[in-house]
């Protein structure tokens, strides 16, 4: 009988040690932010958290909203491309985030297709689809464009590799402005105006202006090293001249890709 009691006591003691070791190894979080950053967030519900004295308490953790893809990139440490919800001016809406190209953290603010070009300030419409699965053009309003200090361009869900500029994008007229590529210091010019454009959409301060309405409102990003880096003429109403240039002239080609503007 004493033998069995001794074994029972040893068994209980052994289990208590294992339990204590398990508790000590258990990861304890101090805040909802820690849960999210470490990938332990499992949706909106109550979680057991621990204060500075290692005392447990219950807290309801909600899905966080950030104001840009750059914030999501920095705060959540995520490196997955895809659609995320952000908040600006008290409005929550989805955007596409590229978390891998040119350092990651880029928000897509414009996607223009040749077959359905739209005004640059149209804003989110019922058919807004930042994933581009439905191939519908969109252009975020100034109110919805996240605060940023950099821009880039690309096609579909990808950025032009090793191209980024210190510049703030907005939906209205853009006076001809020199912008420097951060990767190789090559000079570019960005331009858009509702009343004029430059010949061959080669934006230069000294270039001659033209005023044919169907070519105005062209967003041009033109390199001094290689002409016609990016030009989309939305007033061409879906013909082959709409997507005028991308890495050279494309005004004789039917394109199904989106001309895209990114900000960070």
C-alpha positions as CSV (number, residue, x, y, z in Angstrom):
1,X,0.0,0.0,0.0
2,X,2.8,2.4,0.9
3,X,4.5,1.5,-2.4
4,X,1.4,2.5,-4.4
5,X,1.0,5.7,-2.5
6,X,4.6,6.6,-3.2
7,X,4.1,6.0,-6.9
8,X,0.9,8.0,-6.9
9,X,2.7,11.0,-5.2
10,X,5.6,10.8,-7.6
11,X,3.2,10.7,-10.6
12,X,1.3,13.8,-9.3
13,X,4.5,15.6,-8.6
14,X,5.8,14.7,-12.1
15,X,2.7,16.0,-13.8
16,X,2.7,19.2,-11.8
17,X,6.3,19.8,-12.9
18,X,5.3,19.2,-16.5
19,X,2.4,21.5,-16.2
20,X,4.6,24.2,-14.6
21,X,7.1,23.8,-17.5
22,X,4.3,24.1,-20.0
23,X,3.0,27.3,-18.4
24,X,6.5,28.8,-18.4
25,X,6.9,27.9,-22.1
26,X,3.6,29.4,-23.1
27,X,3.9,32.6,-25.0
28,X,2.2,35.5,-23.2
29,X,1.1,38.7,-25.0
30,X,0.7,42.1,-23.5
31,X,-1.4,43.7,-26.1
32,X,-3.6,43.1,-29.2
33,X,-0.9,44.6,-31.3
34,X,1.5,41.9,-30.2
35,X,-1.0,39.2,-31.1
36,X,-1.4,40.7,-34.6
37,X,2.3,41.2,-35.2
38,X,3.3,37.7,-34.2
39,X,0.6,36.0,-36.3
40,X,-1.4,34.8,-33.3
41,X,-4.5,36.9,-34.0
42,X,-7.5,34.6,-34.8
43,X,-10.2,37.2,-35.5
44,X,-12.2,39.5,-33.4
45,X,-12.9,38.0,-30.0
46,X,-11.7,38.1,-26.3
47,X,-8.1,37.1,-25.7
48,X,-6.2,36.5,-22.5
49,X,-3.4,39.0,-22.2
50,X,-0.9,39.7,-19.4
51,X,0.1,42.9,-17.7
52,X,3.6,44.0,-16.6
53,X,3.1,41.9,-13.4
54,X,2.4,38.8,-15.4
55,X,-1.3,38.9,-14.3
56,X,-3.8,37.7,-16.9
57,X,-6.7,39.9,-18.1
58,X,-9.3,39.7,-20.8
59,X,-9.4,42.1,-23.7
60,X,-11.5,42.2,-26.9
61,X,-9.2,42.6,-29.9
62,X,-10.6,44.1,-33.1
63,X,-9.2,43.9,-36.6
64,X,-6.9,46.9,-36.9
65,X,-7.2,49.4,-39.7
66,X,-4.2,51.4,-41.1
67,X,-4.2,54.3,-43.4
68,X,-2.0,52.9,-46.2
69,X,-0.2,49.8,-47.4
70,X,3.1,51.3,-46.1
71,X,1.6,51.3,-42.5
72,X,0.5,47.7,-42.9
73,X,3.9,46.8,-44.2
74,X,5.6,48.5,-41.2
75,X,3.2,47.7,-38.4
76,X,2.2,44.1,-39.3
77,X,5.4,43.1,-40.9
78,X,3.5,41.4,-43.7
79,X,5.1,40.7,-47.0
80,X,2.1,39.2,-48.8
81,X,0.7,41.0,-51.9
82,X,-3.1,41.3,-51.9
83,X,-6.2,43.3,-51.0
84,X,-6.3,44.9,-47.6
85,X,-8.7,47.3,-45.9
86,X,-7.5,50.7,-44.9
87,X,-9.1,53.8,-43.3
88,X,-8.9,57.4,-44.4
89,X,-11.2,60.3,-43.5
90,X,-13.3,57.9,-41.4
91,X,-14.0,55.7,-44.4
92,X,-12.9,52.0,-44.6
93,X,-12.3,50.7,-48.1
94,X,-10.2,48.0,-49.8
95,X,-7.0,48.7,-51.7
96,X,-4.4,46.5,-53.4
97,X,-1.0,46.4,-51.7
98,X,2.2,45.3,-53.3
99,X,4.4,44.3,-50.5
100,X,7.3,42.9,-52.5
101,X,8.3,45.2,-55.4
102,X,10.7,48.1,-54.9
103,X,10.9,47.7,-51.2
104,X,7.2,46.9,-50.6
105,X,4.4,48.9,-48.9
106,X,2.9,50.3,-52.2
107,X,-0.8,51.3,-52.5
108,X,-2.4,51.1,-56.0
109,X,-4.4,54.3,-56.6
110,X,-5.0,54.2,-60.3
111,X,-5.6,51.3,-62.8
112,X,-6.6,52.4,-66.3
113,X,-7.5,49.9,-69.1
114,X,-7.6,50.7,-72.7
115,X,-11.1,49.4,-73.3
116,X,-12.7,51.4,-70.4
117,X,-10.7,54.6,-69.6
118,X,-12.1,56.9,-66.9
119,X,-11.6,60.4,-65.5
120,X,-8.6,60.6,-63.3
121,X,-10.7,61.9,-60.4
122,X,-13.6,59.5,-60.8
123,X,-13.3,58.0,-57.3
124,X,-14.6,54.6,-56.1
125,X,-17.6,53.4,-58.0
126,X,-19.9,50.3,-57.4
127,X,-17.7,48.3,-59.8
128,X,-14.5,49.2,-57.9
129,X,-12.2,46.2,-57.8
130,X,-8.7,46.8,-56.6
131,X,-7.8,43.1,-57.2
132,X,-8.2,43.8,-61.0
133,X,-9.9,40.4,-61.4
134,X,-12.8,42.1,-63.2
135,X,-10.5,44.3,-65.3
136,X,-12.4,47.5,-64.5
137,X,-10.6,50.8,-64.5
138,X,-10.6,52.9,-61.3
139,X,-9.0,56.0,-60.0
140,X,-9.1,56.9,-56.3
141,X,-10.2,60.4,-55.3
142,X,-7.8,62.7,-53.6
143,X,-9.7,62.0,-50.4
144,X,-9.0,58.3,-50.6
145,X,-5.4,58.4,-51.8
146,X,-3.3,57.7,-48.7
147,X,-0.8,60.2,-47.5
148,X,2.5,59.5,-49.2
149,X,5.8,60.9,-50.3
150,X,6.7,58.5,-53.2
151,X,5.2,57.4,-56.4
152,X,5.9,54.7,-59.0
153,X,4.1,53.2,-62.0
154,X,3.6,49.7,-63.4
155,X,1.2,47.4,-65.2
156,X,-1.4,45.2,-63.6
157,X,-0.4,44.1,-60.1
158,X,3.3,44.8,-60.6
159,X,5.6,47.9,-60.3
160,X,8.2,48.8,-62.8
161,X,11.2,47.4,-61.2
162,X,13.7,49.8,-59.7
163,X,11.7,52.9,-60.4
164,X,10.4,55.2,-57.6
165,X,10.3,58.9,-57.2
166,X,9.9,61.4,-54.3
167,X,6.6,63.0,-55.5
168,X,3.1,63.4,-54.2
169,X,0.4,62.3,-56.7
170,X,-3.0,64.0,-57.0
171,X,-5.9,63.7,-59.4
172,X,-5.9,67.1,-61.0
173,X,-3.6,68.9,-63.4
174,X,0.1,68.1,-62.8
175,X,2.4,70.9,-64.0
176,X,5.5,69.5,-65.8
177,X,7.7,68.5,-62.9
178,X,11.2,66.9,-62.9
179,X,11.3,63.8,-60.7
180,X,14.5,61.8,-60.1
181,X,14.5,58.0,-60.0
182,X,15.8,57.0,-56.6
183,X,17.5,53.9,-58.0
184,X,19.7,55.3,-60.7
185,X,19.3,59.1,-60.4
186,X,17.9,59.3,-63.9
187,X,15.7,62.4,-64.6
188,X,12.0,61.9,-65.5
189,X,9.2,64.4,-66.1
190,X,5.6,63.9,-64.9
191,X,2.8,65.9,-66.5
192,X,-1.0,66.0,-67.0
193,X,-3.2,68.9,-68.1
194,X,-6.9,69.1,-69.2
195,X,-6.1,71.7,-71.9
196,X,-2.8,70.7,-73.4
197,X,-0.2,68.1,-74.0
198,X,3.3,67.7,-75.5
199,X,4.2,66.3,-78.9
200,X,4.5,62.5,-78.8
201,X,3.8,62.9,-75.1
202,X,7.5,63.6,-74.5
203,X,7.1,65.9,-71.6
204,X,9.9,68.5,-71.4
205,X,9.9,72.1,-70.1
206,X,11.0,73.3,-73.5
207,X,8.7,71.1,-75.6
208,X,5.9,72.6,-77.7
209,X,2.4,72.4,-76.4
210,X,-0.6,71.1,-78.4
211,X,-4.3,71.5,-77.7
212,X,-6.2,68.8,-79.5
213,X,-8.8,67.7,-77.0
214,X,-8.6,64.0,-77.6
215,X,-5.0,64.0,-76.4
216,X,-5.3,66.3,-73.4
217,X,-5.6,64.8,-69.9
218,X,-2.8,62.3,-70.7
219,X,-0.8,61.2,-67.7
220,X,2.8,61.2,-68.9
221,X,5.9,60.0,-67.0
222,X,8.7,60.4,-69.4
223,X,12.4,59.6,-69.0
224,X,15.2,61.7,-70.3
225,X,17.1,58.5,-70.9
226,X,14.3,56.5,-72.7
227,X,11.4,58.4,-74.2
228,X,7.8,57.3,-73.6
229,X,8.2,55.5,-70.3
230,X,4.5,55.8,-69.4
231,X,1.6,57.6,-71.1
232,X,-2.1,56.9,-70.9
233,X,-4.5,59.1,-72.9
234,X,-7.9,58.5,-71.3
235,X,-9.8,60.8,-73.7
236,X,-9.0,58.4,-76.6
237,X,-12.1,56.4,-75.5
238,X,-10.8,52.9,-75.8
239,X,-8.9,52.8,-79.1
240,X,-5.4,51.6,-79.5
241,X,-4.0,55.1,-78.8
242,X,-5.4,55.1,-75.3
243,X,-2.5,53.2,-73.8
244,X,-0.1,55.3,-75.7
245,X,3.2,54.2,-74.1
246,X,4.8,51.9,-71.7
247,X,8.6,51.3,-72.0
248,X,8.2,52.8,-75.5
249,X,5.3,53.6,-77.8
250,X,2.4,51.2,-77.8
251,X,-0.1,53.2,-79.9
252,X,-0.3,50.5,-82.6
253,X,-1.0,47.6,-80.2
254,X,-4.1,46.4,-78.5
255,X,-3.3,46.1,-74.8
256,X,-5.2,44.3,-72.1
257,X,-2.9,45.3,-69.3
258,X,-3.7,48.0,-66.8
259,X,-1.7,51.2,-66.6
260,X,-1.1,51.6,-62.9
261,X,0.0,54.3,-60.5
262,X,1.3,53.4,-57.0
263,X,2.0,55.5,-54.0
264,X,4.0,54.9,-50.7
